[in-house]
Amino acid sequence: MSNGEVRKVSVQDIQLVQTLIERRLQLYMSKREVVSTFLIQVKIEPGFIELVWRKLEAENKGLFRAYHMRLIVKDHILRFNQLLERQVGLMRQVC
């Protein structure tokens, strides 16, 4: 879809991107991660991904609200773990 040629988008194209997005949502990937992954691995234009993503968000507001909250929690856990590792390193220096 990203090889420079202009063609009509089919229903199958939309369904493929929707399915790929849904799989990435289960992995709690951010929108930015999804777009960059698709661009590199599947060669799908970011604009097309964004369009399908917005449509999914509009149709599934509650799901995406919960998804965004989970992304925030995931980020907090990652930050906490980084701080904990740093604390362990500092404690080892003291001992």
C-alpha positions in Angstrom: 0.0 0.0 0.0 3.0 2.3 0.4 4.9 1.6 -2.8 4.1 5.0 -4.5 1.3 3.8 -6.7 -2.1 5.3 -6.4 -5.0 2.9 -6.2 -8.4 2.6 -4.7 -8.6 1.3 -1.2 -10.7 -1.9 -1.0 -12.9 -3.2 1.8 -10.3 -6.0 2.3 -7.5 -3.3 2.8 -9.6 -1.7 5.5 -10.4 -5.0 7.2 -6.7 -6.0 7.1 -5.6 -2.8 8.8 -8.5 -3.0 11.3 -7.5 -6.6 12.2 -3.8 -5.6 12.5 -4.7 -2.7 14.7 -6.9 -4.8 16.9 -4.1 -7.3 17.4 -1.7 -4.5 18.4 -4.3 -3.1 20.8 -4.1 -6.5 22.6 -0.4 -5.9 23.0 -1.1 -2.4 24.5 1.0 -0.8 21.8 0.6 3.0 21.5 -0.8 4.6 18.3 2.7 5.8 17.4 4.1 2.3 17.9 1.4 0.8 15.7 1.9 3.3 12.9 5.7 2.9 12.9 5.5 -0.9 13.0 3.0 -1.0 10.1 5.1 1.4 8.1 8.2 -0.7 8.5 6.8 -4.3 8.5 3.7 -4.1 6.3 4.5 -0.9 4.3 1.1 0.7 5.0 0.8 4.5 4.7 0.5 6.2 8.1 -2.4 8.3 6.9 -4.4 5.2 6.1 -3.6 3.7 9.4 -4.6 6.9 11.2 -7.9 7.0 9.2 -8.8 3.4 10.2 -7.7 4.1 13.8 -10.0 7.2 14.1 -12.9 5.2 12.7 -12.3 2.4 15.2 -12.1 5.0 18.0 -15.4 6.6 16.9 -17.2 3.3 16.9 -15.7 2.0 20.1 -15.4 4.9 22.5 -15.6 2.9 25.7 -13.0 0.4 24.5 -10.6 3.1 23.6 -11.1 5.0 26.8 -10.2 1.8 28.7 -7.3 1.2 26.3 -5.8 4.7 26.9 -6.1 4.2 30.6 -4.3 0.9 30.4 -1.5 2.6 28.3 -1.1 5.1 31.1 -0.9 2.3 33.7 1.6 0.5 31.5 3.7 3.6 31.3 3.6 4.1 35.1 4.7 0.5 35.7 7.6 0.9 33.3 8.7 4.1 35.0 8.3 2.6 38.4 10.5 -0.4 37.4 13.1 2.0 36.0 13.2 3.9 39.3 13.3 0.7 41.2 16.3 -0.5 39.2 18.0 2.8 39.8 17.3 2.5 43.6 18.7 -1.0 43.7 21.9 0.3 42.0 22.2 3.1 44.5 21.7 0.8 47.4 24.4 -1.5 46.1 26.8 1.5 45.9 26.1 2.3 49.5 26.7 -1.2 50.8 
